[in-house]
Amino acid sequence: MRLHRKRLLIRAFRKRSELRCIMDRTQVIKKSDILAFVTLRNERVRLPFFLRYYREMGVHHFIFVDNGSDDGSVDYLKRQPDVSLWATDASYKRARFGMDWMNHLLRRYGTGHWCLTVDPDEFFVYPFCDTRPIEALTDWMDTYGIRAFPAMLLDMYPKGPIDAEPYHEGQNPFDIACWFDSGNYVISKNPQFQNLWIQGGPRARNFFSDAPGKAPSLNKVPLIRWDRSYAYVSSTHMALPRGLNMVYDEWGGERASGCLLHAKFLSPLSAKVAEELKRKQHFAGSREYRAYSDTLSQQSDLWCKWSEKYINWRQLEILGLMSKGNWA
């Protein structure tokens, strides 16, 4: 694993040449600041709410990599006073789906900081997030020497056809996509990286019903107190050293965990799927997007009689999808 981690860091160092700096405001970052790292392409309509959500949570600075957007994302981000922006037209796939770029920027700017690495359609939810800023969570983890915080990716969806209600700039996506699967999840342990592997939810039952083992993984470790020797292996599903992935209790207890509310299933999803199928830049030959295209052409309603309407983090804790552990 040490050799594997070293190779990942070397790859990230080499891939830095693919990044060009558009706006560097990292000089204003303070030692105690919590940072967010994001890779995106053509997400202009999502950005106002995304930034507001994380600013209100307590994120101090955002580091973005834009991968060839042509929808005004770059111009919008350049105007944000708490954003540093890099851009690249290089292959997302050949950069290990953007993680080589992220590992480089995390090592350079994230070392010593709590770093939240998310996509523009992922919204972090943690215990007491309605009353406590994210700094309260990181202070508690610092006190107990906890280096990483896990979050299960929870796919959210509307009731009715996905493209029926347009999503508007600045809108809370969960005003539309407010439903989720309260069960239907399978958990196993990955012996190589020591992380839990979670699959299920609407993507497994709708898009991968014939091959649920190929459904996207839902386990993530998005929040880490970064060190220059760390590296993400596969998206934020797992990291090295392996101790960062051991964020669960094997002896029957519970450790604190959160969720990432996933706002993928919103209008205009069909247009996004068509674009990504044409680009062919995603994992396993864009297998996930091919499944979306095949299924959405026949049925675009993910809602079922077991769907549950989202209320708050306490509801997710009751359902066993996240836990406050011993954080009170």
VEXDREN-2710 file (C-alpha; in Angstrom, 1 decimal):
% VEXDREN-2710
k/r/px/py/pz
1/MET/0.0/0.0/0.0
2/ARG/2.9/2.4/0.7
3/LEU/4.2/1.9/-2.9
4/HIS/0.7/2.3/-4.3
5/ARG/0.3/5.6/-2.4
6/LYS/3.7/6.8/-3.6
7/ARG/2.6/6.1/-7.2
8/LEU/-0.6/8.1/-6.7
9/LEU/1.4/11.0/-5.4
10/ILE/3.8/10.9/-8.3
11/ARG/0.9/10.8/-10.8
12/ALA/-0.6/13.8/-9.1
13/PHE/2.6/15.7/-9.2
14/ARG/3.0/15.0/-12.9
15/LYS/-0.6/15.9/-13.7
16/ARG/-0.2/19.3/-12.1
17/SER/1.1/20.5/-15.5
18/GLU/-2.4/20.0/-16.9
19/LEU/-3.8/22.7/-14.6
20/ARG/-3.7/26.4/-15.4
21/CYS/-4.5/28.8/-12.7
22/ILE/-7.4/31.1/-13.4
23/MET/-7.8/32.8/-10.0
24/ASP/-5.5/32.2/-7.1
25/ARG/-6.8/33.6/-3.8
26/THR/-5.1/30.9/-1.6
27/GLN/-3.0/33.6/0.1
28/VAL/-6.0/34.6/2.2
29/ILE/-6.4/31.0/3.6
30/LYS/-5.8/31.0/7.3
31/LYS/-4.3/28.1/9.3
32/SER/-7.6/27.1/10.9
33/ASP/-9.8/27.4/7.7
34/ILE/-11.9/24.5/6.5
35/LEU/-11.5/24.1/2.8
36/ALA/-13.7/22.5/0.0
37/PHE/-12.2/20.9/-3.1
38/VAL/-14.4/20.5/-6.2
39/THR/-14.1/19.3/-9.7
40/LEU/-16.8/20.3/-12.2
41/ARG/-17.9/20.7/-15.7
42/ASN/-20.9/22.7/-16.9
43/GLU/-22.5/23.2/-13.5
44/ARG/-23.3/26.9/-13.6
45/VAL/-26.9/26.5/-12.6
46/ARG/-26.0/24.6/-9.5
47/LEU/-23.2/26.9/-8.2
48/PRO/-25.2/29.6/-6.4
49/PHE/-27.0/27.3/-4.1
50/PHE/-23.9/25.0/-3.7
51/LEU/-21.7/27.9/-2.5
52/ARG/-24.4/29.3/-0.3
53/TYR/-25.0/25.9/1.3
54/TYR/-21.4/25.3/2.2
55/ARG/-20.7/28.9/3.2
56/GLU/-23.5/28.8/5.7
57/MET/-22.1/25.5/7.0
58/GLY/-18.8/27.1/7.7
59/VAL/-16.5/26.3/4.8
60/HIS/-14.0/29.2/4.5
61/HIS/-12.5/28.7/1.0
62/PHE/-13.3/26.8/-2.1
63/ILE/-10.7/25.3/-4.5
64/PHE/-12.3/24.4/-7.9
65/VAL/-11.0/22.6/-11.0
66/ASP/-13.0/23.3/-14.1
67/ASN/-12.8/20.7/-16.8
68/GLY/-13.7/22.4/-20.0
69/SER/-17.0/24.2/-19.0
70/ASP/-18.7/26.3/-21.7
71/ASP/-21.7/27.4/-19.7
72/GLY/-20.3/30.3/-17.8
73/SER/-19.1/28.4/-14.8
74/VAL/-15.6/29.8/-15.0
75/ASP/-16.7/33.5/-15.2
76/TYR/-19.1/33.0/-12.3
77/LEU/-16.5/31.4/-10.1
78/LYS/-13.8/34.0/-10.9
79/ARG/-16.1/36.6/-9.3
80/GLN/-16.5/34.8/-6.0
81/PRO/-14.1/36.2/-3.3
82/ASP/-13.7/32.9/-1.5
83/VAL/-12.9/30.8/-4.6
84/SER/-9.5/29.8/-6.1
85/LEU/-9.9/28.4/-9.5
86/TRP/-7.9/26.1/-11.8
87/ALA/-8.9/25.0/-15.3
88/THR/-8.0/22.2/-17.6
89/ASP/-9.1/20.8/-21.0
90/ALA/-7.2/17.6/-20.4
91/SER/-8.8/14.1/-20.2
92/TYR/-10.9/13.6/-17.0
93/LYS/-10.6/9.9/-17.5
94/ARG/-6.8/9.9/-17.8
95/ALA/-6.6/12.0/-14.7
96/ARG/-8.2/9.1/-12.8
97/PHE/-11.6/10.8/-13.1
98/GLY/-10.2/14.1/-11.7
99/MET/-8.5/12.6/-8.6
100/ASP/-5.0/13.2/-9.8
101/TRP/-5.8/17.0/-10.0
102/MET/-7.5/16.9/-6.6
103/ASN/-4.6/15.0/-5.0
104/HIS/-2.2/17.6/-6.2
105/LEU/-4.2/20.5/-5.0
106/LEU/-5.0/18.8/-1.7
107/ARG/-1.3/18.2/-1.1
108/ARG/-0.3/21.7/-1.9
109/TYR/-3.1/23.7/-0.3
110/GLY/-5.0/21.3/2.0
111/THR/-2.1/20.0/4.1
112/GLY/-2.9/20.8/7.8
113/HIS/-6.5/21.7/7.0
114/TRP/-9.8/19.9/7.3
115/CYS/-10.7/19.3/3.7
116/LEU/-14.2/18.5/2.3
117/THR/-13.9/17.0/-1.2
118/VAL/-17.3/16.9/-2.9
119/ASP/-19.0/17.1/-6.3
120/PRO/-21.3/20.1/-7.2
121/ASP/-24.4/17.8/-6.7
122/GLU/-23.3/16.5/-3.2
123/PHE/-24.5/18.2/0.0
124/PHE/-22.9/17.1/3.2
125/VAL/-25.2/16.4/6.2
126/TYR/-23.7/15.5/9.6
127/PRO/-25.1/15.1/13.2
128/PHE/-26.4/18.5/14.5
129/CYS/-25.8/20.2/11.2
130/ASP/-29.0/22.2/11.8
131/THR/-27.6/23.8/14.9
132/ARG/-23.8/23.5/14.8
133/PRO/-21.3/24.7/12.1
134/ILE/-18.9/22.2/10.6
135/GLU/-16.1/23.7/12.7
136/ALA/-17.9/22.2/15.8
137/LEU/-17.6/18.8/14.2
138/THR/-13.9/19.2/13.2
139/ASP/-13.0/20.6/16.7
140/TRP/-14.6/17.4/18.3
141/MET/-12.6/15.2/15.9
142/ASP/-9.4/17.0/16.7
143/THR/-10.1/16.5/20.4
144/TYR/-10.3/12.8/20.0
145/GLY/-7.6/12.4/17.3
146/ILE/-10.1/11.4/14.5
147/ARG/-8.6/12.0/11.1
148/ALA/-11.5/11.2/8.8
149/PHE/-15.3/11.4/8.7
150/PRO/-17.4/9.1/6.5
151/ALA/-20.6/9.9/4.7
152/MET/-23.0/7.6/2.8
153/LEU/-24.1/9.0/-0.6
154/LEU/-27.9/9.2/-0.5
155/ASP/-29.5/9.5/-3.9
156/MET/-32.4/12.0/-3.8
157/TYR/-35.1/12.1/-6.4
158/PRO/-38.5/13.7/-7.2
159/LYS/-41.9/12.1/-7.2
160/GLY/-42.8/11.8/-10.9
161/PRO/-40.6/12.2/-14.0
162/ILE/-37.1/13.5/-13.3
163/ASP/-37.3/16.2/-16.0
164/ALA/-40.8/17.3/-15.2
165/GLU/-40.0/20.2/-13.0
166/PRO/-37.2/22.5/-14.2
167/TYR/-34.4/23.3/-11.6
168/HIS/-33.7/27.0/-11.4
169/GLU/-30.5/28.8/-10.4
170/GLY/-30.3/29.4/-6.7
171/GLN/-33.1/27.0/-5.9
172/ASN/-32.7/24.4/-3.1
173/PRO/-32.6/21.1/-5.2
174/PHE/-34.3/19.3/-2.4
175/ASP/-37.4/21.3/-2.9
176/ILE/-37.8/19.1/-5.9
177/ALA/-35.7/16.0/-5.2
178/CYS/-37.0/15.4/-1.7
179/TRP/-37.4/11.6/-1.7
180/PHE/-34.9/8.8/-1.0
181/ASP/-34.8/5.0/-0.4
182/SER/-34.9/4.3/3.4
183/GLY/-33.6/0.8/2.9
184/ASN/-32.4/-1.5/0.1
185/TYR/-28.7/-1.2/0.9
186/VAL/-26.0/-3.9/1.0
187/ILE/-22.8/-3.4/3.0
188/SER/-19.6/-5.4/2.7
189/LYS/-16.0/-4.9/3.7
190/ASN/-13.2/-4.3/1.2
191/PRO/-10.3/-6.3/2.7
192/GLN/-7.6/-4.6/0.5
193/PHE/-8.4/-1.0/1.6
194/GLN/-10.3/-1.8/4.9
195/ASN/-13.3/0.4/3.9
196/LEU/-16.9/-0.5/3.8
197/TRP/-18.5/-1.0/0.4
198/ILE/-22.1/0.2/0.2
199/GLN/-24.5/-0.3/-2.8
200/GLY/-28.2/0.0/-3.3
201/GLY/-30.8/2.7/-3.4
202/PRO/-32.7/3.8/-6.5
203/ARG/-29.7/3.4/-8.8
204/ALA/-29.3/-0.3/-7.9
205/ARG/-33.1/-1.0/-8.2
206/ASN/-33.8/1.0/-11.3
207/PHE/-30.6/1.2/-13.4
208/PHE/-28.7/-2.0/-12.3
209/SER/-31.6/-4.3/-11.3
210/ASP/-30.1/-7.1/-13.5
211/ALA/-26.6/-6.7/-12.1
212/PRO/-26.8/-5.0/-8.7
213/GLY/-23.1/-5.8/-8.1
214/LYS/-22.2/-3.3/-10.8
215/ALA/-24.3/-0.5/-9.1
216/PRO/-22.3/2.6/-8.1
217/SER/-20.7/2.5/-4.6
218/LEU/-22.2/4.8/-2.1
219/ASN/-19.5/4.8/0.6
220/LYS/-17.4/8.0/0.8
221/VAL/-14.8/9.6/3.1
222/PRO/-15.3/13.2/2.1
223/LEU/-13.9/15.0/5.2
224/ILE/-10.2/14.5/6.1
225/ARG/-7.7/16.5/8.1
226/TRP/-5.2/16.4/5.2
227/ASP/-1.6/15.5/5.3
228/ARG/0.8/15.8/2.4
229/SER/1.4/12.0/2.4
230/TYR/-2.3/11.2/1.9
231/ALA/-4.0/10.4/-1.4
232/TYR/-7.5/9.5/-2.6
233/VAL/-7.6/6.2/-4.5
234/SER/-10.9/6.1/-6.2
235/SER/-13.0/9.3/-6.1
236/THR/-13.5/9.8/-2.3
237/HIS/-14.6/6.2/-1.8
238/MET/-11.3/5.3/-0.2
239/ALA/-8.0/6.9/0.6
240/LEU/-4.4/5.9/1.6
241/PRO/-3.1/5.3/4.2
242/ARG/-5.8/2.6/4.9
243/GLY/-6.4/3.9/8.4
244/LEU/-8.4/6.8/6.9
245/ASN/-10.9/4.2/5.7
246/MET/-11.4/2.6/9.0
247/VAL/-14.2/4.9/10.1
248/TYR/-16.6/2.2/11.4
249/ASP/-16.7/0.1/14.6
250/GLU/-16.2/-3.7/14.1
251/TRP/-17.3/-4.6/17.6
252/GLY/-21.0/-3.6/17.6
253/GLY/-20.7/0.0/18.6
254/GLU/-21.4/3.1/16.5
255/ARG/-19.0/5.8/15.2
256/ALA/-20.2/9.2/14.1
257/SER/-21.0/9.4/10.4
258/GLY/-23.0/11.5/7.9
259/CYS/-24.6/11.5/4.5
260/LEU/-24.1/13.2/1.2
261/LEU/-27.5/14.2/-0.2
262/HIS/-27.0/13.5/-3.9
263/ALA/-28.9/15.9/-6.1
264/LYS/-28.1/14.2/-9.5
265/PHE/-31.7/13.3/-10.4
266/LEU/-32.9/16.7/-11.4
267/SER/-33.7/18.4/-14.7
268/PRO/-31.9/18.6/-17.0
269/LEU/-30.5/15.1/-16.3
270/SER/-31.3/13.8/-19.8
271/ALA/-29.2/16.5/-21.4
272/LYS/-26.3/15.8/-19.0
273/VAL/-26.5/12.1/-19.7
274/ALA/-26.4/12.7/-23.5
275/GLU/-23.3/15.0/-23.0
276/GLU/-21.4/12.5/-20.9
277/LEU/-22.1/9.6/-23.2
278/LYS/-20.7/11.6/-26.0
279/ARG/-17.6/12.5/-24.0
280/LYS/-16.9/9.0/-22.8
281/GLN/-14.9/10.2/-19.8
282/HIS/-16.4/8.3/-17.0
283/PHE/-15.6/5.0/-15.2
284/ALA/-16.0/1.6/-16.9
285/GLY/-16.7/3.1/-20.3
286/SER/-19.4/5.4/-18.9
287/ARG/-21.3/2.3/-17.8
288/GLU/-23.4/4.3/-15.3
289/TYR/-24.4/6.8/-17.9
290/ARG/-25.3/4.1/-20.4
291/ALA/-27.6/2.6/-17.7
292/TYR/-29.2/6.0/-17.2
293/SER/-29.8/6.4/-20.9
294/ASP/-31.3/3.0/-21.4
295/THR/-33.6/3.2/-18.4
296/LEU/-34.7/6.8/-18.6
297/SER/-35.8/6.3/-22.2
298/GLN/-38.4/3.8/-20.9
299/GLN/-39.1/5.1/-17.3
300/SER/-38.0/8.3/-15.7
301/ASP/-39.8/8.0/-12.3
302/LEU/-37.6/6.7/-9.5
303/TRP/-40.3/7.0/-6.8
304/CYS/-41.8/3.8/-5.4
305/LYS/-44.2/2.9/-2.5
306/TRP/-41.2/2.5/-0.2
307/SER/-39.8/6.0/-0.9
308/GLU/-39.4/8.3/2.1
309/LYS/-39.6/12.0/2.1
310/TYR/-36.6/13.8/3.6
311/ILE/-37.0/15.8/6.8
312/ASN/-33.7/16.2/8.5
313/TRP/-30.5/14.5/9.8
314/ARG/-32.3/13.0/12.8
315/GLN/-34.6/11.1/10.4
316/LEU/-31.5/9.6/8.7
317/GLU/-30.1/8.6/12.1
318/ILE/-33.3/6.8/13.1
319/LEU/-33.2/4.9/9.8
320/GLY/-29.6/3.9/10.5
321/LEU/-28.2/5.8/7.5
322/MET/-25.9/8.0/9.7
323/SER/-25.0/8.2/13.3
324/LYS/-23.9/10.8/15.9
325/GLY/-21.8/8.1/17.7
326/ASN/-20.5/9.5/21.0
327/TRP/-20.7/13.1/19.8
328/ALA/-23.4/14.8/21.9
END
